[in-house]
Amino acid sequence: MITISPFAALRPEVEHAKEVASRPYDVMSTAEAKIETQGNSKSFLHITRSEIDLPDNIDVHSQAVYEKAKENLTAFISRNILFVENKPCYYIYELTMNGKTQTGLVCGSSVNDYENGLIKKHEFTRPEKELDRITHIKTTLAQTGNVFIAYQNVTEIDLLIETCKTDKTPQYSILADDGISHKIWVVNDEETIEQITTLFKQKVPATYIADGHHRAASAAKVRAALGANATTNANIFLTTLFPANQLHIMDYNRVVKDLNGFSNEDFITKIKTNFSIEKVVEAYKPEAMHQFGLYLNKQWYKLVANQNIIKTDVLGILDVNIMQENILTPILNITDQRTDKRIDFVGGIRGLNALEKRVDSGEMALAISLYPVSIAQLFAVADSGDVMPPKSTWFEPKLRDGLLTHLIA
């Protein structure tokens, strides 16, 4: 069963909360972060994307960047923008996007549970991204990025969290510039804290990382690296737990730099071996499993996988796997999406026009749009012990960084 803990969050004073709250560091480039922070010295991006405060030619993975993050975090505290809660608490985080609301519990999840497989993974991590978070945590002594976790919903937990929302006033109520509402309640009474802890211990046998594999892996590796110097706070990592029936997964699409030496015509011929293919007038967003969109040379195509290449096991049936086994590996010679620099990933929230722009600019040669993985499929893969190809799931809406941070010192 799952062990969770309350923690004393580092969080903003109410009057600074909207300015502090920032989009997650890993959904934007350095250039986008600079634009987003113009005129806002309180944005948490000064901590999660601290290269924006250094010369343009700085290596974003240099130690100077992490030291700047530590410096900025210390400054935020000294300027009374952020403060540390006076006791361990749970926090309830409600997100509303396009009229749909989901509510999660912000807590410390156990590093031991992660290492023992009770917090289940569905994808491998990319080494360079993991190292980035390890260095950031070790330098700042803070977990600034929240791990988005799902669990099979439990009626008693649902009711208790809804009661807390009804009985208490939210500490933060923010309408972000993108129209997404963020509300946070502080749960600080001992009786409710104990009830929540006990319910998860008794009713939730496992949880599932939805978004944040790198952050979870990094927290575990930081604790291991600290060894005997690890504090009690290093035994947990910052997570928000959502009941699965409230979550929505979007498509996570691909762009590829080149055709592995093939001409456009030869590439299309290769595709026809395992897919039916037809030209379409508009950008193609797959409407069902085993359908794909292909953007090549300013033309969209609809691809449908032939039945003979569709497997029935929990991993083989996934479109991200069909794409890997029938396009990326045999045709484009991309065998490992985690490490191959010829492929990149574009979250569905950016829309298909983002794919077109990257291809039309000449940066990329082609784009592939995918049908989203379902929550049930994510759970099935994680339960089987298998892993999906990297960047198979894109969750929206996303938590804002800076509203709740976990200090490991």
C-alpha positions in Angstrom: 0.0 0.0 0.0 1.0 3.6 -0.6 2.7 5.8 2.0 2.3 9.5 1.7 3.3 12.4 4.0 2.4 16.0 4.7 5.2 18.5 4.3 6.0 22.1 5.1 5.8 23.7 1.6 7.9 26.7 0.5 5.1 28.8 -1.0 4.4 32.4 -2.0 2.7 35.0 0.0 -0.8 35.4 -1.3 -0.3 38.8 -2.8 2.6 37.4 -4.9 1.1 34.1 -5.9 -0.1 34.9 -9.4 3.2 36.5 -10.4 5.2 33.6 -8.9 3.2 30.8 -10.5 4.8 29.7 -13.8 4.3 27.1 -16.4 6.5 24.0 -15.9 10.2 24.5 -16.9 10.1 21.6 -19.4 7.3 22.8 -21.6 9.1 25.8 -23.0 12.5 26.8 -24.4 14.8 29.3 -22.9 13.7 31.9 -25.4 10.1 31.3 -24.5 10.9 31.6 -20.8 12.6 35.0 -21.4 9.5 36.3 -23.2 7.2 35.0 -20.5 9.2 36.7 -17.7 9.5 40.1 -19.2 8.4 42.6 -16.6 8.0 39.9 -13.9 10.9 39.6 -11.5 8.8 37.3 -9.3 8.2 34.5 -11.8 9.4 31.1 -10.6 11.0 30.7 -14.0 13.9 32.7 -12.5 14.5 29.5 -10.4 13.5 26.7 -12.8 14.9 28.4 -15.9 17.6 30.5 -14.3 19.7 30.8 -17.5 17.3 33.6 -18.4 19.2 35.8 -16.0 22.6 34.9 -17.5 24.3 35.8 -20.8 22.7 34.4 -23.9 25.7 32.2 -24.7 25.6 30.4 -21.4 25.5 26.6 -21.5 22.1 25.8 -19.9 23.6 22.8 -18.2 26.6 24.6 -16.7 27.0 24.7 -13.0 26.7 28.5 -13.2 23.0 28.1 -14.2 22.3 25.9 -11.1 24.1 28.3 -8.8 22.0 31.1 -10.2 18.9 29.1 -9.5 20.0 28.7 -5.8 20.9 32.4 -5.6 17.4 33.4 -7.0 15.6 31.0 -4.7 17.4 32.5 -1.7 16.6 36.0 -2.9 12.9 35.1 -3.2 12.8 34.0 0.4 14.8 37.0 1.7 12.5 39.4 -0.3 9.5 37.8 1.5 8.1 36.6 -1.8 8.2 33.0 -0.6 8.0 31.6 2.9 8.1 28.1 4.6 4.9 26.7 6.1 5.1 26.5 9.9 4.1 22.8 10.0 3.7 19.8 7.7 0.4 20.0 5.7 -1.4 18.5 2.8 -2.5 20.7 0.0 -5.5 20.3 -2.3 -4.9 21.6 -5.9 -7.9 22.1 -8.2 -7.4 22.8 -11.9 -10.2 23.9 -14.2 -9.7 24.0 -18.0 -12.5 24.5 -20.6 -15.1 23.9 -17.9 -13.6 20.6 -16.7 -12.3 20.4 -13.2 -9.8 17.9 -11.7 -8.7 17.9 -8.0 -5.4 16.4 -6.7 -3.7 16.0 -3.4 -0.3 17.6 -3.1 1.9 15.5 -0.7 5.2 13.9 -0.2 5.4 10.5 -1.9 7.8 7.9 -0.6 11.2 7.4 -2.3 11.1 3.9 -0.9 7.7 3.3 -2.6 9.2 4.5 -5.9 12.3 2.3 -5.5 10.1 -0.7 -4.5 7.8 -0.4 -7.5 4.6 0.8 -5.7 4.9 4.0 -7.6 4.7 2.6 -11.1 6.4 3.9 -14.3 5.3 3.7 -17.9 8.4 5.1 -19.6 12.2 5.2 -19.3 13.9 8.5 -18.7 16.3 10.4 -20.9 19.7 10.6 -19.3 20.5 14.2 -20.0 17.1 15.4 -18.6 17.6 13.3 -15.5 21.1 14.7 -14.9 19.7 18.2 -15.3 17.1 17.7 -12.5 19.6 15.9 -10.2 22.0 18.8 -10.4 19.2 21.3 -9.9 18.0 19.6 -6.8 21.4 19.0 -5.3 22.4 22.6 -5.8 19.2 24.3 -4.7 18.3 21.6 -2.1 14.7 22.0 -3.4 12.3 19.9 -5.4 10.8 22.7 -7.5 9.0 20.4 -10.0 5.9 18.5 -9.1 5.4 14.9 -10.2 1.9 14.4 -11.6 0.6 11.0 -10.3 -2.6 9.1 -10.9 -4.4 6.4 -8.8 -7.6 4.4 -9.2 -10.1 6.6 -7.5 -11.4 5.7 -4.0 -14.8 7.0 -3.0 -13.8 7.8 0.6 -10.9 9.8 -0.6 -13.0 11.7 -3.1 -15.5 12.6 -0.5 -13.0 13.7 2.1 -11.1 16.0 -0.4 -14.4 17.5 -1.6 -15.4 18.1 2.1 -12.1 19.9 2.6 -12.8 22.1 -0.4 -16.3 22.9 0.9 -15.3 23.6 4.5 -12.2 25.6 3.8 -11.4 28.8 1.9 -8.7 28.4 -0.9 -5.4 29.9 0.0 -4.8 30.7 -3.7 -7.3 31.3 -6.4 -5.5 32.2 -9.7 -6.8 32.6 -13.2 -3.7 32.2 -15.4 -3.3 34.1 -18.6 -4.1 30.9 -20.6 -7.6 30.8 -19.0 -6.8 27.9 -16.6 -8.0 28.3 -13.0 -5.7 27.1 -10.2 -7.0 26.9 -6.6 -5.1 25.6 -3.6 -6.4 24.8 -0.1 -4.2 24.1 2.9 -5.1 21.1 5.0 -3.4 21.7 8.4 -5.6 20.1 11.0 -4.1 16.9 12.5 -7.3 14.8 12.3 -7.8 15.4 8.6 -4.1 14.8 7.8 -4.3 11.5 9.7 -7.5 10.5 7.8 -5.9 11.2 4.4 -2.7 9.4 5.3 -4.6 6.3 6.6 -7.0 6.1 3.6 -4.1 6.0 1.1 -2.3 3.4 3.3 -5.4 1.2 3.4 -7.1 1.8 0.1 -4.5 2.6 -2.6 -2.2 -0.3 -3.5 -0.2 1.6 -6.1 0.1 4.9 -7.8 1.2 5.7 -11.4 3.4 8.4 -12.7 1.5 10.3 -15.3 4.0 13.2 -15.9 7.3 13.7 -14.3 9.3 10.5 -14.6 12.6 12.5 -14.7 11.7 14.4 -11.5 10.8 11.2 -9.7 14.0 9.4 -10.8 16.1 12.4 -9.9 14.7 12.7 -6.4 15.6 9.0 -5.8 19.1 9.4 -7.1 19.7 12.6 -5.1 18.7 10.7 -1.9 21.1 7.9 -2.9 23.9 10.3 -3.6 23.4 12.1 -0.3 23.8 8.8 1.5 24.3 9.2 5.2 23.8 13.0 4.8 20.3 12.6 3.5 17.7 14.4 5.6 14.3 13.0 6.4 12.9 15.4 3.8 15.0 13.7 1.1 13.0 10.5 1.8 9.9 12.0 0.0 9.4 13.8 -3.2 6.9 16.5 -4.4 3.9 14.9 -6.0 0.2 15.7 -6.7 -2.1 12.6 -6.8 -5.2 12.7 -9.0 -8.0 10.1 -9.2 -7.7 8.6 -12.7 -11.4 9.2 -13.6 -10.7 13.0 -13.6 -7.7 12.9 -16.0 -7.4 13.6 -19.7 -4.5 12.5 -21.9 -3.7 14.5 -25.1 -1.7 13.4 -28.1 2.1 13.6 -28.0 3.4 14.0 -31.5 6.8 13.6 -33.2 8.9 15.6 -35.6 12.0 14.1 -37.3 15.0 15.9 -38.8 15.6 13.9 -42.0 14.3 11.0 -44.1 17.4 8.8 -43.5 18.5 9.3 -47.0 15.2 8.5 -48.7 13.5 10.9 -51.2 10.0 12.0 -50.3 8.6 9.5 -52.9 10.7 6.6 -51.7 9.7 7.3 -48.1 6.0 7.2 -49.0 6.5 4.0 -50.8 8.1 2.5 -47.7 5.2 3.6 -45.6 2.7 1.9 -47.9 4.2 -1.5 -46.9 2.3 -1.5 -43.6 -0.2 1.4 -43.8 -2.9 2.6 -46.1 -2.2 6.2 -47.0 -4.3 9.0 -48.5 -3.7 12.7 -49.0 -6.0 15.0 -47.0 -6.7 18.7 -47.5 -6.3 19.8 -43.8 -4.0 19.0 -40.9 -4.9 15.5 -39.9 -5.7 14.7 -36.2 -6.3 10.9 -35.8 -9.8 10.1 -34.8 -9.2 6.5 -33.5 -6.5 4.1 -32.5 -4.2 2.9 -35.3 -4.7 6.1 -37.3 -1.8 8.5 -37.8 -1.2 11.9 -39.5 1.9 12.4 -41.6 3.1 15.9 -42.6 5.7 15.9 -45.4 6.6 18.5 -48.0 3.7 20.8 -47.1 1.2 17.9 -47.5 -0.8 16.0 -44.9 -1.6 12.3 -45.2 -3.9 10.0 -43.3 -2.3 6.7 -42.4 -4.1 3.6 -41.2 -2.2 0.6 -39.9 -2.7 -2.7 -41.6 -4.2 -5.3 -39.4 -1.3 -7.6 -39.7 1.0 -5.2 -37.8 -1.4 -4.6 -34.9 -0.5 -6.8 -31.9 -2.8 -7.6 -29.0 -0.4 -7.3 -26.0 -0.7 -4.2 -23.8 2.4 -2.6 -25.3 2.2 -3.8 -28.9 -1.3 -2.5 -29.4 -0.2 1.1 -28.6 0.1 3.5 -31.6 3.4 4.8 -30.2 4.8 1.3 -30.4 3.3 0.6 -33.9 5.0 3.8 -35.1 8.3 2.8 -33.5 8.3 -0.7 -35.0 7.0 0.1 -38.5 8.3 3.7 -39.2 10.9 5.0 -36.9 13.1 1.9 -36.6 12.9 0.1 -40.0 12.6 3.2 -42.2 14.1 6.2 -40.4 16.7 4.2 -38.4 15.6 5.7 -35.1 16.0 2.9 -32.6 15.9 4.8 -29.3 13.7 7.8 -29.0 15.3 8.7 -25.6 18.7 9.4 -27.0 18.4 10.0 -30.8 18.9 13.6 -31.5 17.1 13.3 -34.9 13.6 13.1 -33.2 11.8 15.6 -31.0 8.4 15.7 -29.3 5.5 18.2 -29.5 2.7 18.1 -26.9 -0.8 18.1 -28.3 -1.7 21.3 -26.5 0.5 23.2 -29.1 -1.8 22.0 -31.9 -1.0 20.6 -35.3 0.1 24.0 -36.6 3.2 23.6 -34.3 4.1 20.5 -36.3 3.7 22.4 -39.6 5.8 25.3 -38.5 8.8 23.1 -37.6 8.6 21.2 -40.9 7.9 24.2 -43.1 10.9 26.1 -41.5 13.2 23.4 -42.7 14.2 22.5 -39.1 12.5 19.2 -39.5 11.7 17.0 -42.5 8.4 15.4 -41.3 5.9 15.2 -38.5 3.7 12.4 -37.2 0.5 13.1 -35.3 -0.8 10.4 -33.0 -4.0 9.3 -31.3 -3.8 9.7 -27.5 -3.0 6.8 -25.1 -5.8 6.2 -22.6 -5.5 6.1 -18.8 -6.5 2.4 -18.9 -3.7 1.7 -21.3 -1.2 3.6 -19.2 -2.2 1.6 -16.1 -2.1 -1.7 -18.0 1.4 -1.1 -19.3 2.7 0.0 -15.9 1.1 -3.0 -14.2 2.7 -5.4 -16.7 6.2 -4.0 -15.9 6.7 -2.9 -19.5 7.4 0.7 -20.6 6.1 2.8 -23.4 8.4 4.7 -25.8 9.3 8.0 -24.2 6.9 10.9 -24.4 3.9 8.8 -25.0 1.5 10.8 -22.9 0.7 14.5 -22.6 -1.5 15.6 -19.7 -3.4 18.9 -19.6 -4.0 21.0 -17.7 -0.6 21.2 -16.0 0.3 22.2 -12.5 2.0 25.6 -12.0 5.6 25.6 -10.6 6.3 27.8 -7.6 3.0 27.6 -5.8 4.3 24.6 -3.7 8.0 23.6 -3.4 9.6 20.9 -1.3 12.8 21.7 0.5 15.1 18.7 1.1 17.5 20.5 3.4 
